[in-house]
Amino acid sequence: MEPHDLMADAIHFGIAVLLGALVGIEREKHRRERKSKTEQTAGLRTFILFALLGACTAWLARAFDSYWIVAAGLLITGAFVVAGYVATTRGQQEAVGLTTEVAAVIVFVLGAIDMMGGSEIAIALAVITTAVLAYKDPMHGFVKQIGWDDVYSGLQLLIATFVALPLLPDKPIDPWGALNPYELWLLVILISGLSLVGYALTRWLGPGKGALLTGFAGGLVSSTAVTVSFAREARTSPANTMAFASGILVAWGIMFARVLVVVAVVNRALLGPIFLPFAAMALVAAGAAALIYLRGPRHGKDASAREDLGVTNPFSVTSAAKFAAFFAVVLVAVKIAQDSFSDSGVYAVAALAGLTDVDAITLSMAEFAKTGSAHVAVVAIVIASLVNTAVKCGIAFVLAGAALGKPLLLAIGAMLIAGLASVLLI
Protein backbone atom coordinates (compact mmCIF):
# COMPACT_ATOMS: atom_id res chain seq x y z
CA MET A 1 0.00 0.00 0.00
CA GLU A 2 1.34 3.45 -0.94
CA PRO A 3 2.03 5.91 1.92
CA HIS A 4 -0.46 8.33 0.40
CA ASP A 5 -3.22 5.70 0.39
CA LEU A 6 -2.34 4.70 3.96
CA MET A 7 -2.65 8.29 5.16
CA ALA A 8 -6.00 8.72 3.35
CA ASP A 9 -7.36 5.57 4.97
CA ALA A 10 -6.11 6.70 8.38
CA ILE A 11 -7.97 10.00 7.93
CA HIS A 12 -11.17 8.17 7.01
CA PHE A 13 -10.86 5.90 10.06
CA GLY A 14 -10.30 8.98 12.21
CA ILE A 15 -13.41 10.63 10.79
CA ALA A 16 -15.37 7.44 11.50
CA VAL A 17 -14.25 7.59 15.14
CA LEU A 18 -15.37 11.22 15.37
CA LEU A 19 -18.74 10.42 13.78
CA GLY A 20 -19.35 7.64 16.27
CA ALA A 21 -18.20 9.85 19.14
CA LEU A 22 -20.53 12.68 18.08
CA VAL A 23 -23.62 10.51 18.23
CA GLY A 24 -22.29 8.45 21.14
CA ILE A 25 -21.76 11.46 23.40
CA GLU A 26 -25.39 12.48 22.95
CA ARG A 27 -26.61 8.93 23.65
CA GLU A 28 -24.28 8.62 26.67
CA LYS A 29 -25.66 11.82 28.22
CA HIS A 30 -29.20 10.69 27.44
CA ARG A 31 -28.55 7.34 29.12
CA ARG A 32 -27.07 8.91 32.24
CA GLU A 33 -29.85 11.48 32.60
CA ARG A 34 -32.64 8.88 32.22
CA LYS A 35 -30.98 5.91 33.86
CA SER A 36 -33.75 5.66 36.40
CA LYS A 37 -36.29 4.97 33.66
CA THR A 38 -34.57 2.60 31.26
CA GLU A 39 -31.00 1.29 31.06
CA GLN A 40 -29.91 1.66 27.47
CA THR A 41 -27.18 -0.54 26.02
CA ALA A 42 -25.29 1.74 23.64
CA GLY A 43 -23.09 4.60 24.83
CA LEU A 44 -20.02 6.48 23.66
CA ARG A 45 -17.70 3.48 23.23
CA THR A 46 -20.36 1.36 21.54
CA PHE A 47 -21.15 4.00 18.94
CA ILE A 48 -17.47 4.54 18.17
CA LEU A 49 -17.11 0.79 17.63
CA PHE A 50 -20.17 0.68 15.38
CA ALA A 51 -18.71 3.48 13.25
CA LEU A 52 -15.35 1.68 13.08
CA LEU A 53 -17.11 -1.55 12.13
CA GLY A 54 -18.79 0.24 9.25
CA ALA A 55 -15.47 1.75 8.14
CA CYS A 56 -13.68 -1.61 8.40
CA THR A 57 -16.28 -3.48 6.34
CA ALA A 58 -16.15 -0.78 3.67
CA TRP A 59 -12.33 -0.96 3.63
CA LEU A 60 -12.47 -4.75 3.24
CA ALA A 61 -15.18 -4.46 0.57
CA ARG A 62 -12.96 -2.11 -1.41
CA ALA A 63 -9.89 -4.29 -0.93
CA PHE A 64 -11.61 -7.49 -2.04
CA ASP A 65 -13.96 -5.77 -4.51
CA SER A 66 -17.00 -7.32 -2.82
CA TYR A 67 -19.62 -5.08 -1.29
CA TRP A 68 -21.36 -8.11 0.20
CA ILE A 69 -18.91 -7.63 3.06
CA VAL A 70 -20.67 -4.37 3.94
CA ALA A 71 -24.03 -6.15 3.80
CA ALA A 72 -22.70 -8.85 6.11
CA GLY A 73 -21.42 -6.20 8.52
CA LEU A 74 -24.80 -4.53 8.48
CA LEU A 75 -26.47 -7.86 9.35
CA ILE A 76 -24.04 -8.35 12.24
CA THR A 77 -24.75 -4.84 13.49
CA GLY A 78 -28.47 -5.50 13.25
CA ALA A 79 -28.06 -8.71 15.26
CA PHE A 80 -26.15 -6.83 17.98
CA VAL A 81 -28.81 -4.14 18.04
CA VAL A 82 -31.69 -6.63 18.30
CA ALA A 83 -29.91 -8.57 21.04
CA GLY A 84 -29.26 -5.37 22.98
CA TYR A 85 -32.85 -4.23 22.59
CA VAL A 86 -34.21 -7.58 23.81
CA ALA A 87 -31.89 -7.51 26.81
CA THR A 88 -32.88 -3.94 27.63
CA THR A 89 -36.64 -4.43 27.35
CA ARG A 90 -36.81 -7.78 29.14
CA GLY A 91 -38.82 -7.33 32.30
CA GLN A 92 -39.73 -3.72 31.49
CA GLN A 93 -43.35 -2.82 32.12
CA GLU A 94 -43.23 0.42 30.13
CA ALA A 95 -42.66 0.71 26.40
CA VAL A 96 -39.07 1.28 25.27
CA GLY A 97 -38.37 3.08 22.00
CA LEU A 98 -36.02 2.03 19.22
CA THR A 99 -34.28 5.40 18.82
CA THR A 100 -30.86 4.32 20.10
CA GLU A 101 -30.95 1.09 18.13
CA VAL A 102 -31.80 2.87 14.89
CA ALA A 103 -29.06 5.42 15.59
CA ALA A 104 -26.55 2.59 15.97
CA VAL A 105 -27.41 1.21 12.54
CA ILE A 106 -27.15 4.70 11.04
CA VAL A 107 -23.70 5.18 12.60
CA PHE A 108 -22.51 1.91 11.06
CA VAL A 109 -23.73 3.06 7.64
CA LEU A 110 -22.11 6.49 8.09
CA GLY A 111 -18.79 4.83 8.89
CA ALA A 112 -19.07 2.84 5.66
CA ILE A 113 -20.02 5.93 3.63
CA ASP A 114 -17.03 7.78 5.05
CA MET A 115 -14.58 5.01 4.04
CA MET A 116 -16.09 4.86 0.55
CA GLY A 117 -15.17 8.49 -0.05
CA GLY A 118 -18.30 10.26 1.12
CA SER A 119 -16.81 11.96 4.20
CA GLU A 120 -18.68 15.24 3.65
CA ILE A 121 -22.11 13.64 3.40
CA ALA A 122 -21.30 11.30 6.31
CA ILE A 123 -20.36 14.23 8.53
CA ALA A 124 -23.45 16.20 7.54
CA LEU A 125 -25.73 13.22 8.23
CA ALA A 126 -24.01 12.59 11.57
CA VAL A 127 -24.69 16.17 12.61
CA ILE A 128 -28.33 15.86 11.54
CA THR A 129 -28.67 12.53 13.38
CA THR A 130 -27.23 14.01 16.57
CA ALA A 131 -29.51 17.04 16.31
CA VAL A 132 -32.57 14.81 15.88
CA LEU A 133 -31.57 12.84 18.97
CA ALA A 134 -30.67 15.89 21.09
CA TYR A 135 -33.76 17.94 20.27
CA LYS A 136 -36.25 15.27 21.26
CA ASP A 137 -38.29 17.41 23.65
CA PRO A 138 -38.57 20.50 21.38
CA MET A 139 -39.55 18.29 18.43
CA HIS A 140 -42.21 16.47 20.45
CA GLY A 141 -43.44 19.81 21.75
CA PHE A 142 -43.71 21.10 18.20
CA VAL A 143 -45.76 18.07 17.18
CA LYS A 144 -48.15 18.78 20.04
CA GLN A 145 -48.69 22.26 18.60
CA ILE A 146 -49.68 20.87 15.20
CA GLY A 147 -53.34 20.16 14.55
CA TRP A 148 -54.89 17.96 11.91
CA ASP A 149 -55.70 21.04 9.85
CA ASP A 150 -51.97 21.74 9.65
CA VAL A 151 -51.30 18.16 8.53
CA TYR A 152 -53.97 18.44 5.83
CA SER A 153 -52.55 21.77 4.67
CA GLY A 154 -49.07 20.26 4.43
CA LEU A 155 -50.42 17.40 2.35
CA GLN A 156 -52.22 19.87 0.09
CA LEU A 157 -48.98 21.77 -0.42
CA LEU A 158 -47.21 18.54 -1.38
CA ILE A 159 -50.01 17.65 -3.80
CA ALA A 160 -49.92 21.14 -5.30
CA THR A 161 -46.15 20.85 -5.77
CA PHE A 162 -45.61 17.30 -6.96
CA VAL A 163 -48.99 16.40 -8.51
CA ALA A 164 -50.73 19.54 -9.78
CA LEU A 165 -47.66 21.53 -10.87
CA PRO A 166 -46.32 19.00 -13.44
CA LEU A 167 -49.76 18.87 -15.10
CA LEU A 168 -49.92 22.61 -15.85
CA PRO A 169 -48.95 23.94 -19.31
CA ASP A 170 -45.57 25.68 -19.38
CA LYS A 171 -46.46 28.39 -21.90
CA PRO A 172 -48.43 31.67 -21.96
CA ILE A 173 -52.18 31.23 -22.40
CA ASP A 174 -53.37 34.87 -22.52
CA PRO A 175 -53.37 37.39 -25.39
CA TRP A 176 -50.73 39.55 -23.62
CA GLY A 177 -48.32 36.67 -23.06
CA ALA A 178 -48.20 37.41 -19.33
CA LEU A 179 -49.78 34.28 -17.83
CA ASN A 180 -47.79 31.06 -17.79
CA PRO A 181 -49.80 28.64 -15.58
CA TYR A 182 -46.76 26.53 -14.66
CA GLU A 183 -44.62 29.51 -13.63
CA LEU A 184 -47.54 31.23 -11.91
CA TRP A 185 -48.36 28.18 -9.75
CA LEU A 186 -44.67 27.57 -9.02
CA LEU A 187 -44.36 31.10 -7.64
CA VAL A 188 -47.51 30.61 -5.57
CA ILE A 189 -45.90 27.53 -4.05
CA LEU A 190 -42.73 29.53 -3.34
CA ILE A 191 -44.63 32.17 -1.37
CA SER A 192 -46.64 29.50 0.44
CA GLY A 193 -43.44 27.67 1.38
CA LEU A 194 -41.84 30.81 2.84
CA SER A 195 -44.99 31.57 4.79
CA LEU A 196 -45.16 27.98 6.01
CA VAL A 197 -41.69 28.34 7.57
CA GLY A 198 -42.84 31.37 9.51
CA TYR A 199 -46.07 29.68 10.51
CA ALA A 200 -44.14 26.70 11.86
CA LEU A 201 -41.97 29.06 13.91
CA THR A 202 -44.97 30.87 15.37
CA ARG A 203 -46.62 27.57 16.33
CA TRP A 204 -43.38 26.29 17.83
CA LEU A 205 -42.76 29.48 19.82
CA GLY A 206 -46.36 30.01 20.84
CA PRO A 207 -47.51 33.15 22.69
CA GLY A 208 -45.45 34.64 25.48
CA LYS A 209 -42.01 34.43 23.85
CA GLY A 210 -41.34 38.16 23.69
CA ALA A 211 -42.40 40.87 21.27
CA LEU A 212 -39.18 40.84 19.22
CA LEU A 213 -39.03 37.08 18.76
CA THR A 214 -42.73 36.80 18.01
CA GLY A 215 -42.50 39.69 15.55
CA PHE A 216 -39.61 37.97 13.78
CA ALA A 217 -41.45 34.66 13.33
CA GLY A 218 -44.79 36.29 12.55
CA GLY A 219 -43.23 38.57 9.95
CA LEU A 220 -42.34 35.53 7.86
CA VAL A 221 -46.04 34.69 7.63
CA SER A 222 -47.79 38.05 7.69
CA SER A 223 -46.46 41.34 8.99
CA THR A 224 -50.04 42.63 8.77
CA ALA A 225 -51.21 39.94 11.21
CA VAL A 226 -48.40 40.93 13.61
CA THR A 227 -49.40 44.60 13.34
CA VAL A 228 -53.07 43.88 14.06
CA SER A 229 -52.34 41.52 16.95
CA PHE A 230 -49.76 43.76 18.65
CA ALA A 231 -51.89 46.87 18.14
CA ARG A 232 -54.77 45.19 19.96
CA GLU A 233 -52.41 44.10 22.74
CA ALA A 234 -51.04 47.65 23.03
CA ARG A 235 -54.57 49.01 23.41
CA THR A 236 -55.30 46.70 26.33
CA SER A 237 -51.78 46.97 27.84
CA PRO A 238 -50.61 50.60 27.34
CA ALA A 239 -47.56 50.14 29.58
CA ASN A 240 -46.08 47.75 27.01
CA THR A 241 -46.81 49.89 23.95
CA MET A 242 -43.15 50.50 23.11
CA ALA A 243 -42.34 46.79 23.32
CA PHE A 244 -45.16 46.01 20.92
CA ALA A 245 -44.04 48.83 18.61
CA SER A 246 -40.57 47.26 18.47
CA GLY A 247 -42.11 43.86 17.64
CA ILE A 248 -44.12 45.40 14.80
CA LEU A 249 -41.01 47.06 13.37
CA VAL A 250 -39.16 43.74 13.48
CA ALA A 251 -42.00 42.15 11.49
CA TRP A 252 -41.79 44.96 8.93
CA GLY A 253 -38.03 44.50 8.66
CA ILE A 254 -38.55 40.78 8.05
CA MET A 255 -40.98 41.69 5.24
CA PHE A 256 -38.22 43.67 3.51
CA ALA A 257 -35.77 40.79 3.97
CA ARG A 258 -38.38 38.38 2.64
CA VAL A 259 -38.64 40.45 -0.57
CA LEU A 260 -34.90 39.91 -1.10
CA VAL A 261 -35.29 36.16 -0.65
CA VAL A 262 -38.14 36.01 -3.16
CA VAL A 263 -36.20 38.05 -5.71
CA ALA A 264 -33.11 35.88 -5.23
CA VAL A 265 -35.15 32.78 -6.03
CA VAL A 266 -37.16 34.16 -8.95
CA ASN A 267 -34.63 36.44 -10.69
CA ARG A 268 -31.15 36.46 -9.19
CA ALA A 269 -29.99 39.11 -11.65
CA LEU A 270 -32.35 41.59 -9.97
CA LEU A 271 -30.93 40.92 -6.50
CA GLY A 272 -27.98 43.28 -7.03
CA PRO A 273 -30.06 46.35 -7.98
CA ILE A 274 -32.74 45.72 -5.34
CA PHE A 275 -30.42 44.79 -2.47
CA LEU A 276 -29.38 48.31 -1.46
CA PRO A 277 -32.85 49.88 -0.96
CA PHE A 278 -34.33 46.87 0.80
CA ALA A 279 -31.28 46.24 2.94
CA ALA A 280 -31.37 49.92 3.92
CA MET A 281 -35.08 49.80 4.81
CA ALA A 282 -34.62 46.56 6.74
CA LEU A 283 -31.70 48.05 8.70
CA VAL A 284 -33.72 51.19 9.47
CA ALA A 285 -36.60 49.04 10.72
CA ALA A 286 -34.23 46.95 12.85
CA GLY A 287 -32.48 50.04 14.21
CA ALA A 288 -35.77 51.73 15.07
CA ALA A 289 -36.99 48.54 16.75
CA ALA A 290 -33.82 48.33 18.85
CA LEU A 291 -33.97 52.02 19.78
CA ILE A 292 -37.62 51.88 20.83
CA TYR A 293 -37.10 48.61 22.69
CA LEU A 294 -34.09 49.86 24.67
CA ARG A 295 -35.58 53.26 25.48
CA GLY A 296 -38.97 51.87 26.47
CA PRO A 297 -40.06 51.38 30.09
CA ARG A 298 -38.20 48.57 31.85
CA HIS A 299 -41.36 46.72 32.78
CA GLY A 300 -42.42 46.68 29.16
CA LYS A 301 -39.28 45.08 27.73
CA ASP A 302 -40.46 41.54 28.28
CA ALA A 303 -43.91 42.14 26.88
CA SER A 304 -45.32 39.58 24.53
CA ALA A 305 -48.61 38.67 22.99
CA ARG A 306 -50.81 36.84 25.46
CA GLU A 307 -52.70 35.17 22.65
CA ASP A 308 -51.66 33.68 19.32
CA LEU A 309 -51.02 36.14 16.52
CA GLY A 310 -54.09 34.91 14.71
CA VAL A 311 -52.14 33.59 11.75
CA THR A 312 -53.51 30.42 10.20
CA ASN A 313 -51.77 27.83 8.11
CA PRO A 314 -50.67 29.78 5.03
CA PHE A 315 -51.53 27.07 2.54
CA SER A 316 -54.89 25.77 1.49
CA VAL A 317 -56.29 25.17 -1.96
CA THR A 318 -58.67 28.10 -1.53
CA SER A 319 -56.07 30.58 -0.30
CA ALA A 320 -53.60 29.47 -2.99
CA ALA A 321 -56.24 29.88 -5.70
CA LYS A 322 -57.11 33.37 -4.41
CA PHE A 323 -53.47 34.43 -4.39
CA ALA A 324 -52.93 32.94 -7.84
CA ALA A 325 -55.93 34.90 -9.15
CA PHE A 326 -54.68 38.13 -7.59
CA PHE A 327 -51.18 37.47 -8.89
CA ALA A 328 -52.57 36.86 -12.38
CA VAL A 329 -54.48 40.14 -12.28
CA VAL A 330 -51.32 41.99 -11.24
CA LEU A 331 -49.29 40.34 -14.01
CA VAL A 332 -51.83 41.34 -16.66
CA ALA A 333 -52.20 44.85 -15.19
CA VAL A 334 -48.43 45.36 -15.24
CA LYS A 335 -48.25 44.16 -18.84
CA ILE A 336 -51.07 46.45 -19.98
CA ALA A 337 -49.65 49.40 -18.00
CA GLN A 338 -46.24 48.83 -19.55
CA ASP A 339 -47.68 48.81 -23.06
CA SER A 340 -50.12 51.71 -22.58
CA PHE A 341 -48.73 54.04 -19.93
CA SER A 342 -45.00 53.30 -19.77
CA ASP A 343 -43.24 53.46 -16.39
CA SER A 344 -45.80 55.64 -14.62
CA GLY A 345 -48.50 53.06 -15.25
CA VAL A 346 -46.36 50.31 -13.75
CA TYR A 347 -45.75 52.44 -10.65
CA ALA A 348 -49.49 53.08 -10.29
CA VAL A 349 -50.22 49.35 -10.45
CA ALA A 350 -47.51 48.74 -7.84
CA ALA A 351 -49.03 51.30 -5.49
CA LEU A 352 -52.51 49.78 -5.86
CA ALA A 353 -51.21 46.25 -5.36
CA GLY A 354 -49.27 47.37 -2.29
CA LEU A 355 -52.49 48.37 -0.57
CA THR A 356 -53.19 44.70 0.09
CA ASP A 357 -50.08 42.64 -0.62
CA VAL A 358 -46.37 42.89 -1.47
CA ASP A 359 -45.69 39.35 -2.62
CA ALA A 360 -47.72 39.57 -5.84
CA ILE A 361 -46.06 42.74 -7.10
CA THR A 362 -42.63 41.43 -6.04
CA LEU A 363 -43.11 38.28 -8.08
CA SER A 364 -44.55 40.11 -11.08
CA MET A 365 -41.73 42.70 -11.10
CA ALA A 366 -39.09 40.00 -10.72
CA GLU A 367 -40.54 38.37 -13.84
CA PHE A 368 -40.88 41.75 -15.55
CA ALA A 369 -37.17 42.52 -14.98
CA LYS A 370 -36.14 39.44 -16.96
CA THR A 371 -37.04 41.27 -20.17
CA GLY A 372 -37.74 44.82 -18.97
CA SER A 373 -36.01 47.54 -16.99
CA ALA A 374 -34.50 46.44 -13.69
CA HIS A 375 -34.66 50.02 -12.39
CA VAL A 376 -38.41 50.21 -13.04
CA ALA A 377 -38.89 46.87 -11.29
CA VAL A 378 -36.93 47.99 -8.23
CA VAL A 379 -38.80 51.30 -7.95
CA ALA A 380 -42.14 49.51 -8.31
CA ILE A 381 -41.36 47.02 -5.55
CA VAL A 382 -40.11 49.81 -3.28
CA ILE A 383 -43.32 51.77 -3.89
CA ALA A 384 -45.51 48.74 -3.14
CA SER A 385 -43.56 47.95 0.04
CA LEU A 386 -43.76 51.51 1.36
CA VAL A 387 -47.47 51.77 0.54
CA ASN A 388 -48.13 48.46 2.27
CA THR A 389 -46.14 49.57 5.32
CA ALA A 390 -48.06 52.86 5.45
CA VAL A 391 -51.34 50.94 5.39
CA LYS A 392 -50.18 48.84 8.35
CA CYS A 393 -49.17 52.00 10.20
CA GLY A 394 -52.69 53.31 9.63
CA ILE A 395 -54.08 50.08 11.07
CA ALA A 396 -51.93 50.58 14.18
CA PHE A 397 -53.20 54.17 14.56
CA VAL A 398 -56.83 53.05 14.32
CA LEU A 399 -56.50 50.11 16.71
CA ALA A 400 -54.12 51.53 19.34
CA GLY A 401 -54.06 55.29 18.85
CA ALA A 402 -51.19 57.76 18.65
CA ALA A 403 -49.16 56.14 21.44
CA LEU A 404 -48.34 53.25 19.12
CA GLY A 405 -48.83 55.05 15.81
CA LYS A 406 -46.41 57.94 16.33
CA PRO A 407 -43.19 55.92 16.78
CA LEU A 408 -44.20 53.74 13.84
CA LEU A 409 -44.87 56.82 11.71
CA LEU A 410 -41.44 58.24 12.53
CA ALA A 411 -39.87 54.92 11.60
CA ILE A 412 -41.75 54.88 8.29
CA GLY A 413 -40.42 58.36 7.53
CA ALA A 414 -36.89 57.10 8.02
CA MET A 415 -37.62 54.01 5.88
CA LEU A 416 -39.04 56.25 3.13
CA ILE A 417 -35.90 58.39 3.10
CA ALA A 418 -33.62 55.34 3.14
CA GLY A 419 -35.54 53.56 0.40
CA LEU A 420 -35.86 56.49 -1.98
CA ALA A 421 -32.29 57.66 -1.40
CA SER A 422 -31.03 54.15 -2.14
CA VAL A 423 -33.10 53.99 -5.33
CA LEU A 424 -31.46 57.21 -6.52
CA LEU A 425 -28.03 55.65 -6.03
CA ILE A 426 -28.64 52.58 -8.21
C-alpha positions, -999 to +999 in steps of 0.1 A: +000+000+000+013+034-009+020+059+019-005+083+004-032+057+004-023+047+040-027+083+052-060+087+034-074+056+050-061+067+084-080+100+079-112+082+070-109+059+101-103+090+122-134+106+108-154+074+115-142+076+151-154+112+154-187+104+138-194+076+163-182+099+191-205+127+181-236+105+182-223+085+211-218+115+234-254+125+230-266+089+237-243+086+267-257+118+282-292+107+274-285+073+291-271+089+322-299+115+326-326+089+322-310+059+339-338+057+364-363+050+337-346+026+313-310+013+311-299+017+275-272-005+260-253+017+236-231+046+248-200+065+237-177+035+232-204+014+215-211+040+189-175+045+182-171+008+176-202+007+154-187+035+132-154+017+131-171-015+121-188+002+092-155+017+081-137-016+084-163-035+063-162-008+037-123-010+036-125-048+032-152-045+006-130-021-014-099-043-009-116-075-020-140-058-045-170-073-028-196-051-013-214-081+002-189-076+031-207-044+039-240-062+038-227-089+061-214-062+085-248-045+085-265-079+094-240-084+122-247-048+135-285-055+132-281-087+153-262-068+180-288-041+180-317-066+183-299-086+210-293-054+230-329-042+226-342-076+238-319-075+268-329-039+276-366-044+274-368-078+291-388-073+323-397-037+315-433-028+321-432+004+301-427+007+264-391+013+253-384+031+220-360+020+192-343+054+188-309+043+201-309+011+181-318+029+149-291+054+156-266+026+160-274+012+125-271+047+110-237+052+126-225+019+111-237+031+076-221+065+081-188+048+089-191+028+057-200+059+036-170+078+050-146+050+040-161+049+006-152+085+000-183+103+011-168+120+042-187+152+037-221+136+034-213+113+063-204+142+085-235+162+075-257+132+082-240+126+116-247+162+126-283+159+115-287+125+134-272+140+166-295+170+163-326+148+159-316+128+190-307+159+211-338+179+203-363+153+213-383+174+237-386+205+214-396+183+184-422+165+204-434+198+218-437+211+182-458+181+172-482+188+200-487+223+186-497+209+152-533+202+145-549+180+119-557+210+098-520+217+096-513+182+085-540+184+058-525+218+047-491+203+044-504+174+023-522+199+001-490+218-004-472+185-014-500+177-038-499+211-053-462+209-058-456+173-070-490+164-085-507+195-098-477+215-109-463+190-134-498+189-151-499+226-159-489+239-193-456+257-194-465+284-219-484+317-220-522+312-224-534+349-225-534+374-254-507+395-236-483+367-231-482+374-193-498+343-178-478+311-178-498+286-156-468+265-147-446+295-136-475+312-119-484+282-097-447+276-090-444+311-076-475+306-056-459+275-041-427+295-033-446+322-014-466+295+004-434+277+014-418+308+028-450+316+048-452+280+060-417+283+076-428+314+095-461+297+105-441+267+119-420+291+139-450+309+154-466+276+163-434+263+178-428+295+198-464+300+208-475+331+227-455+346+255-420+344+238-413+382+237-424+409+213-392+408+192-390+371+188-427+368+180-425+397+156-396+380+138-415+347+133-448+363+126-432+386+099-423+355+079-460+347+076-478+380+077-465+413+090-500+426+088-512+399+112-484+409+136-494+446+133-531+439+141-523+415+169-498+438+187-519+469+181-548+452+200-524+441+227-510+476+230-546+490+234-553+467+263-518+470+278-506+506+273-476+501+296-461+477+270-468+499+239-431+505+231-423+468+233-452+460+209-440+488+186-406+473+185-421+439+176-441+454+148-410+471+134-392+437+135-420+422+115-418+450+089-380+445+087-386+408+080-410+417+052-382+437+035-358+408+040-384+384+026-386+404-006-349+399-011-353+362-006-381+360-032-362+380-057-331+359-052-352+328-060-372+342-090-346+364-107-311+365-092-300+391-117-324+416-100-309+409-065-280+433-070-301+464-080-327+457-053-304+448-025-294+483-015-328+499-010-343+469+008-313+462+029-314+499+039-351+498+048-346+466+067-317+481+087-337+512+095-366+490+107-342+469+129-325+500+142-358+517+151-370+485+168-338+483+189-340+520+198-376+519+208-371+486+227-341+499+247-356+533+255-390+519+265-401+514+301-382+486+319-414+467+328-424+467+292-393+451+277-405+415+283-439+421+269-453+396+245-486+387+230-508+368+255-527+352+227-517+337+193-510+361+165-541+349+147-521+336+117-535+304+102-518+278+081-507+298+050-515+271+025-549+258+015-563+252-020-587+281-015-561+306-003-536+295-030-562+299-057-571+334-044-535+344-044-529+329-078-559+349-092-547+381-076-512+375-089-526+369-124-545+401-123-513+420-112-493+403-140-518+413-167-522+449-152-484+454-152-483+442-188-511+465-200-496+494-180-462+488-196-477+488-231-501+517-226-487+540-199-450+533-198-432+535-164-458+556-146-485+531-152-464+503-137-458+524-106-495+531-103-502+494-105-475+487-078-490+513-055-525+498-059-512+462-054-493+474-023-525+484-006-532+447+001-501+426-006-464+429-015-457+394-026-477+396-058-461+427-071-426+414-060-431+383-081-445+401-111-417+427-111-391+400-107-405+384-138-409+417-156-372+425-150-361+394-170-370+413-202-377+448-190-360+475-170-345+464-137-347+500-124-384+502-130-389+469-113-369+480-082-388+513-079-421+495-083-414+470-055-401+498-033-433+518-039-455+487-031-436+479+000-438+515+014-475+518+005-481+485+023-461+496+053-481+529+055-513+509+054-502+488+084-492+520+102-527+533+096-541+501+111-519+506+142-532+542+146-568+530+143-565+501+167-541+515+193-541+553+189-512+578+186-492+561+214-483+532+191-488+550+158-464+579+163-432+559+168-442+537+138-449+568+117-414+582+125-399+549+116-418+549+083-404+584+075-369+571+080-376+540+059-390+562+031-359+584+031-336+553+031-355+536+004-359+565-020-323+577-014-310+542-021-331+540-053-315+572-065-280+556-060-286+526-082 
